[in-house]
């Protein structure tokens, strides 16, 4: 389901603000219909990107293409900037996810200046400020391309487990509303559920069913908080066999019923 902010043009958001409505908004598995770049300037945590979990720290940049499943921790000491490129981004962006560890001070400064210029133009009211912001965004795209080429040259080739889990998360993103279970998704990938779960545990420390449930319950919370659809309808749209089953699954995952969660908002 598309968040209301996803239909907006490109924009910058302080990373702590992303979790202002609850940590589930950033930690649960989800994907966006627009590309996103996370630039961490302070703190550390873990991020799961296409089914692979890694640690991040200050001066790490994470580029997430549209449609790629992800979730990340945002503790109280984590600061930085998230760039959302908009659903119809006017610039060229990398096709694959990137986890950049920027050690060169010059590259860090170059990125910080570019982000400052984008924000200043977005906040401005002078003539042509929108075009100026778009040009600076184009420079960010060039920075990502150059750093991505450096990173790919040094990165080891993904092993079979990572490739399988990346395929699983892509398939899950397409089919999580259908009610298909891990066994059906694994069969579509040509492997057993046991093998798929073993690979998920290896790449991100979570089982295949945990990733699937996390994705479905994130969508449920989003629909409960951003729509007025009846709870039974939400469960049906997410592939749950009955409203009672949806309620049990939601409560097991979140600690509250769908009704109580909606009221708490």
C-alpha positions as CSV (number, residue, x, y, z in Angstrom):
1,X,0.0,0.0,0.0
2,X,1.3,3.4,-0.9
3,X,2.0,5.8,1.9
4,X,0.6,9.4,1.4
5,X,4.1,10.8,1.3
6,X,5.1,8.5,-1.6
7,X,3.0,10.5,-4.1
8,X,5.0,13.7,-3.3
9,X,8.0,14.9,-5.3
10,X,11.5,14.3,-4.0
11,X,12.1,15.4,-0.4
12,X,14.5,15.1,2.6
13,X,13.5,13.9,6.0
14,X,15.5,13.6,9.2
15,X,15.9,9.9,9.9
16,X,14.6,10.1,13.5
17,X,11.3,11.5,12.2
18,X,10.7,8.4,10.2
19,X,10.0,6.5,13.4
20,X,8.0,9.2,15.0
21,X,4.7,7.3,14.5
22,X,6.2,4.1,16.0
23,X,9.4,2.1,15.4
24,X,7.4,-0.4,13.4
25,X,7.3,2.1,10.6
26,X,11.0,1.6,9.9
27,X,11.8,-1.7,11.5
28,X,9.2,-4.0,9.9
29,X,9.8,-5.4,6.4
30,X,8.3,-3.2,3.7
31,X,9.0,-1.7,0.3
32,X,8.3,1.7,-1.2
33,X,7.1,2.7,-4.6
34,X,10.0,5.2,-4.8
35,X,13.7,5.0,-4.4
36,X,15.2,6.0,-1.1
37,X,18.7,6.9,0.2
38,X,19.6,6.8,3.9
39,X,22.7,8.7,5.0
40,X,23.7,8.0,8.6
41,X,25.8,10.7,10.3
42,X,25.7,9.4,13.9
43,X,24.8,6.2,15.7
44,X,24.7,2.5,14.7
45,X,22.2,-0.3,14.1
46,X,21.2,-3.0,11.7
47,X,19.5,-2.9,8.4
48,X,17.9,-5.8,6.4
49,X,18.0,-5.2,2.7
50,X,16.6,-7.7,0.3
51,X,16.8,-10.3,3.0
52,X,20.4,-9.7,4.1
53,X,21.1,-8.1,7.5
54,X,24.2,-5.9,8.0
55,X,25.3,-3.5,10.6
56,X,25.5,0.3,9.8
57,X,27.3,3.1,11.5
58,X,28.1,6.8,10.9
59,X,29.1,7.7,7.4
60,X,27.2,4.7,5.9
61,X,24.9,5.4,3.0
62,X,22.2,2.9,2.0
63,X,20.5,3.2,-1.4
64,X,17.2,1.3,-1.7
65,X,15.6,1.0,-5.2
66,X,11.8,1.1,-5.5
67,X,10.2,-2.2,-4.7
68,X,13.1,-3.6,-2.6
69,X,12.1,-5.0,0.7
70,X,13.9,-3.6,3.7
71,X,13.7,-2.6,7.4
72,X,16.2,-0.9,9.7
73,X,16.7,0.0,13.4
74,X,16.5,3.6,14.5
75,X,17.7,3.9,18.0
76,X,17.7,7.2,20.1
77,X,21.3,7.9,19.1
78,X,20.8,7.5,15.3
79,X,20.9,10.7,13.2
80,X,21.0,11.3,9.5
81,X,19.0,12.2,6.4
82,X,16.6,10.1,4.3
83,X,16.2,11.2,0.7
84,X,13.0,10.1,-1.0
85,X,13.3,10.5,-4.8
86,X,9.6,10.5,-5.6
87,X,7.6,8.0,-7.6
88,X,8.5,9.7,-10.9
89,X,12.2,10.5,-10.3
90,X,13.7,12.8,-13.0
91,X,17.3,11.5,-12.6
92,X,19.2,8.3,-13.2
93,X,19.6,6.2,-10.2
94,X,21.4,2.8,-9.5
95,X,19.3,-0.3,-10.4
96,X,20.6,-2.3,-7.4
97,X,20.7,-1.8,-3.7
98,X,23.9,-0.3,-2.3
99,X,25.5,-0.3,1.2
100,X,28.2,2.3,1.0
101,X,30.8,2.7,3.8
102,X,32.2,6.2,3.0
103,X,35.6,6.5,4.6
104,X,37.1,9.3,2.6
105,X,36.5,12.7,4.3
106,X,36.2,14.4,0.9
107,X,33.4,12.1,-0.2
108,X,31.6,12.6,3.1
109,X,31.8,16.4,2.8
110,X,30.8,16.3,-0.9
111,X,27.6,14.5,0.0
112,X,26.8,16.7,3.0
113,X,27.2,19.8,0.9
114,X,24.9,18.4,-1.8
115,X,22.2,17.5,0.7
116,X,22.4,20.9,2.3
117,X,22.0,22.5,-1.2
118,X,19.0,20.4,-2.0
119,X,17.3,21.3,1.3
120,X,18.1,25.0,1.0
121,X,16.5,25.1,-2.5
122,X,13.5,23.1,-1.4
123,X,13.0,25.6,1.5
124,X,13.6,28.6,-0.8
125,X,10.9,30.8,-2.4
126,X,13.2,32.5,-4.9
127,X,12.7,32.1,-8.7
128,X,13.6,28.7,-10.1
129,X,14.4,27.1,-6.7
130,X,12.6,23.9,-7.8
131,X,14.9,23.5,-10.8
132,X,17.9,24.3,-8.8
133,X,16.9,21.6,-6.3
134,X,16.5,19.1,-9.1
135,X,19.9,19.9,-10.5
136,X,21.5,19.3,-7.1
137,X,19.5,16.1,-6.9
138,X,21.1,15.1,-10.2
139,X,24.5,15.6,-8.6
140,X,23.5,13.3,-5.8
141,X,22.6,10.7,-8.5
142,X,26.2,11.1,-9.9
143,X,27.7,10.8,-6.4
144,X,25.7,7.5,-5.9
145,X,26.8,6.1,-9.2
146,X,30.5,6.8,-8.6
147,X,30.5,5.5,-5.0
148,X,28.5,2.5,-6.2
149,X,31.1,1.6,-8.8
150,X,33.8,1.8,-6.1
151,X,31.8,-0.3,-3.7
152,X,31.0,-3.0,-6.3
153,X,34.6,-3.3,-7.4
154,X,35.6,-4.2,-3.8
155,X,32.5,-6.2,-2.8
156,X,32.5,-10.0,-2.9
157,X,30.0,-11.7,-5.3
158,X,26.8,-12.7,-3.5
159,X,26.7,-16.3,-2.6
160,X,23.9,-18.7,-3.4
161,X,22.0,-18.2,-0.1
162,X,21.9,-14.4,-0.6
163,X,20.8,-14.7,-4.2
164,X,18.0,-17.1,-3.1
165,X,16.8,-14.9,-0.3
166,X,16.8,-11.8,-2.6
167,X,14.6,-13.7,-5.0
168,X,12.4,-14.8,-2.1
169,X,11.9,-11.2,-0.8
170,X,11.1,-10.0,-4.3
171,X,8.5,-12.8,-4.8
172,X,7.1,-12.1,-1.3
173,X,6.7,-8.4,-2.2
174,X,4.7,-9.4,-5.2
175,X,2.5,-12.1,-3.6
176,X,2.2,-11.4,0.1
177,X,-1.4,-10.3,-0.3
178,X,-2.4,-13.6,-1.8
179,X,-2.3,-15.7,1.4
180,X,0.5,-17.9,-0.1
181,X,2.5,-19.6,2.6
182,X,6.3,-20.2,2.7
183,X,5.8,-23.7,1.2
184,X,4.1,-22.3,-1.9
185,X,6.6,-19.4,-2.3
186,X,9.5,-21.8,-1.9
187,X,8.0,-24.2,-4.5
188,X,7.8,-21.2,-6.9
189,X,11.5,-20.7,-6.4
190,X,12.3,-24.3,-7.0
191,X,13.5,-25.1,-3.4
192,X,12.0,-26.6,-0.3
193,X,10.7,-24.5,2.6
194,X,13.3,-26.0,4.8
195,X,16.2,-25.0,2.5
196,X,14.6,-21.5,2.1
197,X,14.4,-21.1,5.9
198,X,17.9,-22.2,6.4
199,X,19.1,-19.6,3.9
200,X,17.0,-16.8,5.5
201,X,18.5,-17.7,8.9
202,X,22.0,-17.6,7.4
203,X,21.6,-14.2,5.7
204,X,19.4,-12.3,8.2
205,X,19.0,-14.4,11.3
206,X,15.2,-14.8,10.8
207,X,13.1,-17.6,9.3
208,X,11.3,-17.4,6.1
209,X,7.9,-17.3,7.8
210,X,9.1,-14.5,10.1
211,X,9.9,-12.3,7.1
212,X,6.6,-13.1,5.5
213,X,4.6,-12.4,8.7
214,X,6.5,-9.2,9.3
215,X,5.7,-7.9,5.8
216,X,2.0,-8.7,6.1
217,X,1.6,-7.3,9.6
218,X,3.4,-4.1,8.5
219,X,0.9,-3.7,5.7
220,X,-2.0,-4.3,8.2
221,X,-0.7,-1.7,10.6
222,X,-0.3,0.8,7.7
223,X,-3.9,0.1,6.5
224,X,-5.3,0.4,10.1
225,X,-3.6,3.7,10.6
226,X,-4.1,5.3,7.2
227,X,-7.5,4.0,6.1
228,X,-10.9,3.6,7.5
229,X,-11.5,0.1,6.0
230,X,-13.2,-2.4,8.3
231,X,-10.8,-4.8,10.1
232,X,-12.3,-7.8,8.4
233,X,-11.8,-6.2,5.0
234,X,-8.2,-5.5,5.8
235,X,-7.6,-9.1,6.8
236,X,-9.3,-10.3,3.6
237,X,-7.2,-8.0,1.4
238,X,-4.0,-9.4,3.0
239,X,-4.9,-13.0,2.3
240,X,-6.0,-14.0,5.8
241,X,-8.6,-16.8,5.7
242,X,-10.9,-15.2,8.3
243,X,-11.2,-12.1,10.5
244,X,-10.5,-14.2,13.6
245,X,-7.3,-15.6,12.1
246,X,-6.2,-12.1,11.1
247,X,-6.9,-10.8,14.7
248,X,-4.9,-13.7,16.2
249,X,-2.0,-13.2,13.9
250,X,-1.9,-9.5,14.4
251,X,-2.1,-9.8,18.2
252,X,0.6,-12.4,18.3
253,X,2.9,-10.2,16.3
254,X,2.2,-6.8,17.9
255,X,0.8,-7.5,21.3
256,X,-2.5,-5.8,20.7
257,X,-5.6,-6.5,18.7
258,X,-6.3,-4.6,15.4
259,X,-9.1,-2.7,17.1
260,X,-6.9,-1.7,20.0
261,X,-4.1,-0.7,17.7
262,X,-6.4,1.5,15.6
263,X,-7.8,3.2,18.8
264,X,-4.3,3.9,20.1
265,X,-3.6,6.1,17.1
